[in-house]
Amino acid sequence: MWDMVWNSAGLFFKGKLFKDTRKVLLLLAANIVLAAILTIGIYAASASFALACVVAGIVSGALQPLLFAKLKYA
C-alpha cells in the first residue's frame, strides 16, 4: 500500500500522473480558495473559528471528488 502511495506521489511531483497537471493544480487551488473564503465568511458571521473550519473542511472535502471526477490519468 505504501509503495502505491509513494509511487503516485512521485509521479504527481514529476508531472506524469495526470494528462493535464495544470488543470489539476487549478482545480485544487480553486477548492483551497473556496475553503478559505468559507472559513472567513462563516467566522465573520460570528460563529466560532472551530465551527467555521469544520464546515469549510466538510464542504471543500465533499467538492473534491466532484471536481476531480473527469480528470484523466497518464
Distance bins in CASP14 RR format, pairs under 12 A and 6 or more apart:
PFRMAT RR
TARGET T0000
AUTHOR 0000-0000-0000
RMODE 2
METHOD distances of the structure
MODEL  1
1 7 0 0 0 0 0 1 0 0 0 0 0
1 8 0 0 0 0 0 1 0 0 0 0 0
2 8 0 0 0 0 0 1 0 0 0 0 0
2 9 0 0 0 0 0 1 0 0 0 0 0
3 9 0 0 0 0 0 1 0 0 0 0 0
3 10 0 0 0 0 0 1 0 0 0 0 0
4 10 0 0 0 0 0 1 0 0 0 0 0
4 11 0 0 0 0 0 1 0 0 0 0 0
4 17 0 0 0 0 0 1 0 0 0 0 0
5 11 0 0 0 0 0 1 0 0 0 0 0
5 12 0 0 0 0 0 1 0 0 0 0 0
6 12 0 0 0 0 0 1 0 0 0 0 0
6 13 0 0 0 0 0 1 0 0 0 0 0
7 13 0 0 0 0 0 1 0 0 0 0 0
7 14 0 0 0 0 0 1 0 0 0 0 0
7 16 0 0 0 0 0 1 0 0 0 0 0
7 17 0 0 0 0 1 0 0 0 0 0 0
8 14 0 0 0 0 0 1 0 0 0 0 0
8 15 0 0 0 0 0 1 0 0 0 0 0
8 16 0 0 0 0 0 1 0 0 0 0 0
8 17 1 0 0 1 0 0 0 0 0 0 0
8 18 0 0 0 0 0 1 0 0 0 0 0
8 73 0 0 0 0 1 0 0 0 0 0 0
8 74 0 0 0 0 0 1 0 0 0 0 0
9 15 0 0 0 0 0 1 0 0 0 0 0
9 16 0 0 0 0 0 1 0 0 0 0 0
9 17 0 0 0 0 1 0 0 0 0 0 0
10 16 0 0 0 0 1 0 0 0 0 0 0
10 17 1 0 0 1 0 0 0 0 0 0 0
11 17 1 0 1 0 0 0 0 0 0 0 0
11 18 0 0 0 0 1 0 0 0 0 0 0
11 19 0 0 0 0 0 1 0 0 0 0 0
11 21 0 0 0 0 0 1 0 0 0 0 0
11 24 0 0 0 0 0 1 0 0 0 0 0
11 73 0 0 0 0 1 0 0 0 0 0 0
11 74 1 0 0 1 0 0 0 0 0 0 0
12 18 1 0 0 1 0 0 0 0 0 0 0
12 21 1 0 0 1 0 0 0 0 0 0 0
12 24 0 0 0 0 1 0 0 0 0 0 0
12 25 0 0 0 0 0 1 0 0 0 0 0
12 28 0 0 0 0 0 1 0 0 0 0 0
12 71 0 0 0 0 0 1 0 0 0 0 0
12 73 0 0 0 0 0 1 0 0 0 0 0
12 74 0 0 0 0 0 1 0 0 0 0 0
13 21 0 0 0 0 1 0 0 0 0 0 0
13 24 0 0 0 0 0 1 0 0 0 0 0
13 25 0 0 0 0 0 1 0 0 0 0 0
14 21 0 0 0 0 1 0 0 0 0 0 0
14 74 0 0 0 0 0 1 0 0 0 0 0
15 21 1 0 1 0 0 0 0 0 0 0 0
15 22 0 0 0 0 1 0 0 0 0 0 0
15 24 0 0 0 0 1 0 0 0 0 0 0
15 25 0 0 0 0 1 0 0 0 0 0 0
15 73 0 0 0 0 0 1 0 0 0 0 0
15 74 0 0 0 0 1 0 0 0 0 0 0
16 24 0 0 0 0 0 1 0 0 0 0 0
16 73 0 0 0 0 1 0 0 0 0 0 0
16 74 1 0 1 0 0 0 0 0 0 0 0
17 24 0 0 0 0 1 0 0 0 0 0 0
17 25 0 0 0 0 0 1 0 0 0 0 0
17 68 0 0 0 0 0 1 0 0 0 0 0
17 71 0 0 0 0 1 0 0 0 0 0 0
17 72 0 0 0 0 0 1 0 0 0 0 0
17 73 1 0 0 1 0 0 0 0 0 0 0
17 74 1 0 0 1 0 0 0 0 0 0 0
18 24 1 0 1 0 0 0 0 0 0 0 0
18 25 0 0 0 0 1 0 0 0 0 0 0
18 26 0 0 0 0 0 1 0 0 0 0 0
18 27 0 0 0 0 0 1 0 0 0 0 0
18 28 0 0 0 0 0 1 0 0 0 0 0
18 68 0 0 0 0 1 0 0 0 0 0 0
18 70 0 0 0 0 0 1 0 0 0 0 0
18 71 1 0 1 0 0 0 0 0 0 0 0
18 72 1 0 0 1 0 0 0 0 0 0 0
18 73 1 0 0 1 0 0 0 0 0 0 0
18 74 1 0 0 1 0 0 0 0 0 0 0
19 70 0 0 0 0 0 1 0 0 0 0 0
19 71 1 0 0 1 0 0 0 0 0 0 0
19 72 1 0 1 0 0 0 0 0 0 0 0
19 73 1 0 0 1 0 0 0 0 0 0 0
19 74 1 0 1 0 0 0 0 0 0 0 0
20 26 0 0 0 0 1 0 0 0 0 0 0
20 27 0 0 0 0 1 0 0 0 0 0 0
20 68 0 0 0 0 0 1 0 0 0 0 0
20 70 0 0 0 0 0 1 0 0 0 0 0
20 71 1 0 0 1 0 0 0 0 0 0 0
20 72 1 0 0 1 0 0 0 0 0 0 0
20 73 0 0 0 0 0 1 0 0 0 0 0
20 74 0 0 0 0 1 0 0 0 0 0 0
21 27 0 0 0 0 0 1 0 0 0 0 0
21 28 0 0 0 0 0 1 0 0 0 0 0
21 71 0 0 0 0 1 0 0 0 0 0 0
21 72 0 0 0 0 0 1 0 0 0 0 0
21 73 0 0 0 0 0 1 0 0 0 0 0
21 74 0 0 0 0 1 0 0 0 0 0 0
22 28 0 0 0 0 0 1 0 0 0 0 0
22 29 0 0 0 0 0 1 0 0 0 0 0
22 71 0 0 0 0 0 1 0 0 0 0 0
23 29 0 0 0 0 0 1 0 0 0 0 0
23 30 0 0 0 0 0 1 0 0 0 0 0
23 67 0 0 0 0 1 0 0 0 0 0 0
23 68 0 0 0 0 1 0 0 0 0 0 0
23 70 0 0 0 0 1 0 0 0 0 0 0
23 71 1 0 0 1 0 0 0 0 0 0 0
23 72 0 0 0 0 1 0 0 0 0 0 0
24 30 0 0 0 0 0 1 0 0 0 0 0
24 31 0 0 0 0 0 1 0 0 0 0 0
24 64 0 0 0 0 0 1 0 0 0 0 0
24 67 0 0 0 0 1 0 0 0 0 0 0
24 68 1 0 0 1 0 0 0 0 0 0 0
24 70 0 0 0 0 0 1 0 0 0 0 0
24 71 1 0 0 1 0 0 0 0 0 0 0
24 72 0 0 0 0 1 0 0 0 0 0 0
24 73 0 0 0 0 0 1 0 0 0 0 0
24 74 0 0 0 0 0 1 0 0 0 0 0
25 31 0 0 0 0 0 1 0 0 0 0 0
25 32 0 0 0 0 0 1 0 0 0 0 0
25 67 0 0 0 0 0 1 0 0 0 0 0
25 68 0 0 0 0 0 1 0 0 0 0 0
25 71 0 0 0 0 0 1 0 0 0 0 0
26 32 0 0 0 0 0 1 0 0 0 0 0
26 33 0 0 0 0 0 1 0 0 0 0 0
26 67 0 0 0 0 1 0 0 0 0 0 0
26 68 0 0 0 0 0 1 0 0 0 0 0
26 71 0 0 0 0 0 1 0 0 0 0 0
27 33 0 0 0 0 0 1 0 0 0 0 0
27 34 0 0 0 0 0 1 0 0 0 0 0
27 60 0 0 0 0 0 1 0 0 0 0 0
27 63 0 0 0 0 1 0 0 0 0 0 0
27 64 0 0 0 0 1 0 0 0 0 0 0
27 65 0 0 0 0 0 1 0 0 0 0 0
27 66 0 0 0 0 1 0 0 0 0 0 0
27 67 1 0 1 0 0 0 0 0 0 0 0
27 68 1 0 0 1 0 0 0 0 0 0 0
27 69 0 0 0 0 0 1 0 0 0 0 0
27 70 0 0 0 0 1 0 0 0 0 0 0
27 71 1 0 0 1 0 0 0 0 0 0 0
28 34 0 0 0 0 0 1 0 0 0 0 0
28 35 0 0 0 0 0 1 0 0 0 0 0
28 60 0 0 0 0 0 1 0 0 0 0 0
28 61 0 0 0 0 0 1 0 0 0 0 0
28 63 0 0 0 0 0 1 0 0 0 0 0
28 64 0 0 0 0 1 0 0 0 0 0 0
28 67 0 0 0 0 1 0 0 0 0 0 0
28 68 0 0 0 0 1 0 0 0 0 0 0
28 71 0 0 0 0 0 1 0 0 0 0 0
29 35 0 0 0 0 0 1 0 0 0 0 0
29 36 0 0 0 0 0 1 0 0 0 0 0
29 60 0 0 0 0 0 1 0 0 0 0 0
29 67 0 0 0 0 0 1 0 0 0 0 0
30 36 0 0 0 0 0 1 0 0 0 0 0
30 37 0 0 0 0 0 1 0 0 0 0 0
30 60 0 0 0 0 1 0 0 0 0 0 0
30 63 0 0 0 0 1 0 0 0 0 0 0
30 64 0 0 0 0 0 1 0 0 0 0 0
30 66 0 0 0 0 0 1 0 0 0 0 0
30 67 1 0 0 1 0 0 0 0 0 0 0
30 68 0 0 0 0 0 1 0 0 0 0 0
31 37 0 0 0 0 0 1 0 0 0 0 0
31 38 0 0 0 0 0 1 0 0 0 0 0
31 56 0 0 0 0 0 1 0 0 0 0 0
31 57 0 0 0 0 1 0 0 0 0 0 0
31 59 0 0 0 0 1 0 0 0 0 0 0
31 60 1 0 1 0 0 0 0 0 0 0 0
31 61 1 0 0 1 0 0 0 0 0 0 0
31 62 0 0 0 0 0 1 0 0 0 0 0
31 63 1 0 1 0 0 0 0 0 0 0 0
31 64 1 0 0 1 0 0 0 0 0 0 0
31 65 0 0 0 0 0 1 0 0 0 0 0
31 66 0 0 0 0 1 0 0 0 0 0 0
31 67 1 0 0 1 0 0 0 0 0 0 0
31 68 0 0 0 0 1 0 0 0 0 0 0
32 38 0 0 0 0 0 1 0 0 0 0 0
32 39 0 0 0 0 0 1 0 0 0 0 0
32 56 0 0 0 0 0 1 0 0 0 0 0
32 57 0 0 0 0 0 1 0 0 0 0 0
32 60 1 0 0 1 0 0 0 0 0 0 0
32 61 0 0 0 0 0 1 0 0 0 0 0
32 63 0 0 0 0 0 1 0 0 0 0 0
32 64 0 0 0 0 0 1 0 0 0 0 0
32 67 0 0 0 0 0 1 0 0 0 0 0
33 39 0 0 0 0 0 1 0 0 0 0 0
33 40 0 0 0 0 0 1 0 0 0 0 0
33 56 0 0 0 0 0 1 0 0 0 0 0
33 60 0 0 0 0 1 0 0 0 0 0 0
33 63 0 0 0 0 0 1 0 0 0 0 0
34 40 0 0 0 0 0 1 0 0 0 0 0
34 41 0 0 0 0 0 1 0 0 0 0 0
34 56 0 0 0 0 1 0 0 0 0 0 0
34 57 0 0 0 0 1 0 0 0 0 0 0
34 59 1 0 0 1 0 0 0 0 0 0 0
34 60 1 0 1 0 0 0 0 0 0 0 0
34 61 0 0 0 0 0 1 0 0 0 0 0
34 62 0 0 0 0 0 1 0 0 0 0 0
34 63 1 0 0 1 0 0 0 0 0 0 0
34 64 0 0 0 0 0 1 0 0 0 0 0
34 66 0 0 0 0 0 1 0 0 0 0 0
34 67 0 0 0 0 1 0 0 0 0 0 0
35 41 0 0 0 0 0 1 0 0 0 0 0
35 42 0 0 0 0 0 1 0 0 0 0 0
35 52 0 0 0 0 0 1 0 0 0 0 0
35 53 0 0 0 0 1 0 0 0 0 0 0
35 54 0 0 0 0 0 1 0 0 0 0 0
35 55 0 0 0 0 1 0 0 0 0 0 0
35 56 1 0 1 0 0 0 0 0 0 0 0
35 57 1 0 1 0 0 0 0 0 0 0 0
35 58 0 0 0 0 1 0 0 0 0 0 0
35 59 1 0 0 1 0 0 0 0 0 0 0
35 60 1 1 0 0 0 0 0 0 0 0 0
35 61 0 0 0 0 1 0 0 0 0 0 0
35 62 0 0 0 0 0 1 0 0 0 0 0
35 63 0 0 0 0 1 0 0 0 0 0 0
35 64 0 0 0 0 1 0 0 0 0 0 0
36 42 0 0 0 0 0 1 0 0 0 0 0
36 43 0 0 0 0 0 1 0 0 0 0 0
36 52 0 0 0 0 0 1 0 0 0 0 0
36 53 0 0 0 0 0 1 0 0 0 0 0
36 56 1 0 0 1 0 0 0 0 0 0 0
36 57 0 0 0 0 0 1 0 0 0 0 0
36 59 0 0 0 0 0 1 0 0 0 0 0
36 60 0 0 0 0 1 0 0 0 0 0 0
37 43 0 0 0 0 0 1 0 0 0 0 0
37 44 0 0 0 0 0 1 0 0 0 0 0
37 52 0 0 0 0 0 1 0 0 0 0 0
37 56 0 0 0 0 1 0 0 0 0 0 0
37 59 0 0 0 0 0 1 0 0 0 0 0
37 60 0 0 0 0 1 0 0 0 0 0 0
38 44 0 0 0 0 0 1 0 0 0 0 0
38 45 0 0 0 0 0 1 0 0 0 0 0
38 47 0 0 0 0 0 1 0 0 0 0 0
38 51 0 0 0 0 0 1 0 0 0 0 0
38 52 1 0 0 1 0 0 0 0 0 0 0
38 53 0 0 0 0 1 0 0 0 0 0 0
38 54 0 0 0 0 0 1 0 0 0 0 0
38 55 1 0 0 1 0 0 0 0 0 0 0
38 56 1 1 0 0 0 0 0 0 0 0 0
38 57 1 0 0 1 0 0 0 0 0 0 0
38 58 0 0 0 0 1 0 0 0 0 0 0
38 59 1 0 1 0 0 0 0 0 0 0 0
38 60 1 0 0 1 0 0 0 0 0 0 0
38 61 0 0 0 0 0 1 0 0 0 0 0
38 62 0 0 0 0 0 1 0 0 0 0 0
38 63 0 0 0 0 0 1 0 0 0 0 0
39 45 0 0 0 0 0 1 0 0 0 0 0
39 47 0 0 0 0 1 0 0 0 0 0 0
39 48 0 0 0 0 0 1 0 0 0 0 0
39 49 0 0 0 0 1 0 0 0 0 0 0
39 50 0 0 0 0 0 1 0 0 0 0 0
39 51 0 0 0 0 1 0 0 0 0 0 0
39 52 1 0 1 0 0 0 0 0 0 0 0
39 53 1 0 1 0 0 0 0 0 0 0 0
39 54 0 0 0 0 1 0 0 0 0 0 0
39 55 0 0 0 0 1 0 0 0 0 0 0
39 56 1 0 1 0 0 0 0 0 0 0 0
39 57 0 0 0 0 1 0 0 0 0 0 0
39 58 0 0 0 0 0 1 0 0 0 0 0
39 59 0 0 0 0 1 0 0 0 0 0 0
39 60 0 0 0 0 1 0 0 0 0 0 0
40 47 0 0 0 0 0 1 0 0 0 0 0
40 49 0 0 0 0 0 1 0 0 0 0 0
40 52 1 0 0 1 0 0 0 0 0 0 0
40 53 0 0 0 0 0 1 0 0 0 0 0
40 55 0 0 0 0 0 1 0 0 0 0 0
40 56 0 0 0 0 1 0 0 0 0 0 0
41 47 0 0 0 0 1 0 0 0 0 0 0
41 49 0 0 0 0 0 1 0 0 0 0 0
41 51 0 0 0 0 0 1 0 0 0 0 0
41 52 1 0 0 1 0 0 0 0 0 0 0
41 53 0 0 0 0 0 1 0 0 0 0 0
41 55 0 0 0 0 0 1 0 0 0 0 0
41 56 0 0 0 0 1 0 0 0 0 0 0
41 59 0 0 0 0 0 1 0 0 0 0 0
42 48 0 0 0 0 1 0 0 0 0 0 0
42 49 0 0 0 0 1 0 0 0 0 0 0
42 50 0 0 0 0 0 1 0 0 0 0 0
42 51 1 0 0 1 0 0 0 0 0 0 0
42 52 1 1 0 0 0 0 0 0 0 0 0
42 53 0 0 0 0 1 0 0 0 0 0 0
42 54 0 0 0 0 1 0 0 0 0 0 0
42 55 1 0 1 0 0 0 0 0 0 0 0
42 56 1 0 0 1 0 0 0 0 0 0 0
42 57 0 0 0 0 0 1 0 0 0 0 0
42 58 0 0 0 0 0 1 0 0 0 0 0
42 59 0 0 0 0 1 0 0 0 0 0 0
43 49 1 0 1 0 0 0 0 0 0 0 0
43 50 0 0 0 0 1 0 0 0 0 0 0
43 51 0 0 0 0 1 0 0 0 0 0 0
43 52 1 0 1 0 0 0 0 0 0 0 0
43 53 0 0 0 0 1 0 0 0 0 0 0
43 54 0 0 0 0 0 1 0 0 0 0 0
43 55 0 0 0 0 1 0 0 0 0 0 0
43 56 0 0 0 0 1 0 0 0 0 0 0
44 52 0 0 0 0 1 0 0 0 0 0 0
45 51 0 0 0 0 0 1 0 0 0 0 0
45 52 0 0 0 0 1 0 0 0 0 0 0
45 55 0 0 0 0 0 1 0 0 0 0 0
46 52 0 0 0 0 0 1 0 0 0 0 0
47 53 0 0 0 0 0 1 0 0 0 0 0
47 54 0 0 0 0 1 0 0 0 0 0 0
47 55 0 0 0 0 1 0 0 0 0 0 0
47 56 0 0 0 0 0 1 0 0 0 0 0
48 54 0 0 0 0 1 0 0 0 0 0 0
48 55 0 0 0 0 0 1 0 0 0 0 0
49 55 0 0 0 0 0 1 0 0 0 0 0
49 56 0 0 0 0 0 1 0 0 0 0 0
50 56 0 0 0 0 0 1 0 0 0 0 0
50 57 0 0 0 0 0 1 0 0 0 0 0
51 57 0 0 0 0 0 1 0 0 0 0 0
51 58 0 0 0 0 0 1 0 0 0 0 0
52 58 0 0 0 0 0 1 0 0 0 0 0
52 59 0 0 0 0 0 1 0 0 0 0 0
53 59 0 0 0 0 0 1 0 0 0 0 0
53 60 0 0 0 0 0 1 0 0 0 0 0
54 60 0 0 0 0 0 1 0 0 0 0 0
54 61 0 0 0 0 0 1 0 0 0 0 0
55 61 0 0 0 0 0 1 0 0 0 0 0
55 62 0 0 0 0 0 1 0 0 0 0 0
56 62 0 0 0 0 0 1 0 0 0 0 0
56 63 0 0 0 0 0 1 0 0 0 0 0
57 63 0 0 0 0 1 0 0 0 0 0 0
57 64 0 0 0 0 1 0 0 0 0 0 0
58 64 0 0 0 0 0 1 0 0 0 0 0
59 66 0 0 0 0 0 1 0 0 0 0 0
60 66 0 0 0 0 0 1 0 0 0 0 0
60 67 0 0 0 0 1 0 0 0 0 0 0
61 67 0 0 0 0 1 0 0 0 0 0 0
61 68 0 0 0 0 0 1 0 0 0 0 0
63 69 0 0 0 0 0 1 0 0 0 0 0
64 71 0 0 0 0 0 1 0 0 0 0 0
65 71 0 0 0 0 0 1 0 0 0 0 0
END
